[in-house]
Amino acid sequence: MSPARVSESGARDVVWVVDSDERTTDSGIEIRAFYDDGDLDGPELSSRLGRPGEFPYTRGVHPTMYRGRLWTMRQYAGFGTAEATNQRFKFLLDAGQTGLSCAFDLPTQMGLDADHPRAEGEVGKVGVAISSLDDMRLLLADLPLGEVTTSMTINATASTLLLLYQLVAEEQGVAGDQLRGTIQNDILKEYVARGTYIYPPRPSMRLVVDTFAYCAQQIPRWNTISISGYHIREAGSTAVQEIAFTLANAIAYVEAALAAGLALDDFAPRLSFFFNAHNNLFEEVAKYRAARRIWARIMRDRFAARDPRSMMLRFHTQTGGSTLTAQQPENNIVRVTLQALAATLGGTQSLHTNGFDEALGLPTERAAKVALRTQQIVGYESGITDTADPLAGSYFVESLTDEVESRALAYMTAIDEMGGAVAAIEQGYLQDEIESAAYDFARRVDRGEKVVVGVNRFVDASPTTAEVFPVDAAQQRAQVERVRLFKSNRDSDAVRHALDDLASAARGSSNVLYPMKTALARHATLGEVADVLRGEFGVHHPR
């Protein structure tokens, strides 16, 4: 409804007329023209919300949220060689970034050394190439590993990259109990949405659980997994599907860890999450609030968690790469700002803001700095950090939070009835739902029902030219040669014996990270470690 006019008598009451157009969120939730106290369901609201820092954490995981400390400003970086990425890290730290975040190239993600024939043309292209302990030393040179937190977006080879990081830290005199950071290590979403898997789902789950157990003993302050809805959303899911499928995957990880004999409150406080931020500001805020509430109740009621930290959904957010357009790329600065507002109004613990040129290539230094400055302006100039959960109690936001929660729980019930997330993935259910949502969204854009500025409306007659980050072929060649030299200057017998020990552990039931660390310390490469596990676990082939 919308206000039409005041009455002819001059009375102050407003006459309303019904709008003819129907509006929905990107998840298909109908949006009415206004909301009032009838949408808040009366006295139950206080129990659904709680206070910031208290169960069910709808309003945030800390009592004062950003008054005490801003979110970590963690700009994603990685390209070319380890030296080039190390320089970008230092550039961002000098510009005020407060945490490191590393992207790896496709060969590294797929367990291939830079000198592997299948790696040709992809070395250093969409992230940094890391094949060996030597590479990790160069990547982390002169960085204070006992002080900074580091996030590594890596999945199938997550345990290998974490151990290389630990080995370099030990060389710097930094013990494991001083290291803080996160590995993504979320292999289930790779089968659903992204594709950088190596082994079949069930042995991959063993690697994840072995990492939980290893870190509990060796790197206790490390977040052992970042359960990712980001890539589910990038593949075309709705906001509701993003949190439903992510939390269903999280349940599977918890169940696998419990089945392996781990104590819930020993590992659950180190679980973290990774969500997307899209343009529909209020639905995104509602999504984060609903996700916290659902997770808190699952951990308390389903798994009987006792430690409050086990019930807290802590998450990193990245602004939506799939929302960025190559047309009129500077429009993306506005999109990223809206998405950053959604993430921070929704209570994120950590944030990456995309460069405006990322629909064209890797971010240039200029674009990376604009993205970081966007976070800083939101954090220091907007005023949204002055109070926790500033949208709490909004008729619209609370109603939307309830509806997102209800729809997400319906999906999660369906997944449970299939036998859980692993079984649902093996049946193709999650993949089919995402594909259908992506198709529906594309049709709406094609028909003009969903406006994308600069693409299907307000189009420029002449395309805009923009600086594009260059891919350096010489860097790729240098990396290949470095890997070959590394392999030629080591004790091959020591490497072979260490890899044999790793294979034996993989065939049995002992934790594979301990022999894996020994092999890497003796200069086995990432690709060689992956090859051993391929031989023992097999390779996944999608349906």
Secondary structure, DSSP 8 states (H G I E B T S, - for coil): -EEEEE-TT--S-EEEE--SS-EE-TT--EE-S---GGGTTGGGHHHHH--TTSTT-TT-SSSSGGGT---EE--EE--SSHHHHHHHHHHHHHTT--SEEEEB-HHHHTT--TTSGGGTTTTTSSSB---SHHHHHHHTTT--TTTSEEEEE-STTHHHHHHHHHHHHHHTT--GGG-EEEE----HHIIIII----S-HHHHHHHHHHHHHHHHHH-TTEE-EEEESHHHHHTT--HHHHHHHHHHHHHHHHHHHHHTT--HHHHGGGEEEEEEE-S-HHHHHHHHHHHHHHHHHIIIIIT---SHHHH---EEEEE-GGG--SSSTTHHHHHHHHHHHHHHHTT-SEEE---TTTTTSS--HHHHHHHHHHHHHHHHHSSTTSSSSTTTT-HHHHHHHHHHHHHHHHHHHHHHHTTSHHHHHHTTHHHHHHHHHHHHHHHHHHTTSS--BTTTBS--SS----------HHHHHHHHHHHHHHHHTS-HHHHHHHHHHHHHHHHSSS-THHHHHHHHHTT--HHHHHHHHHHHH------
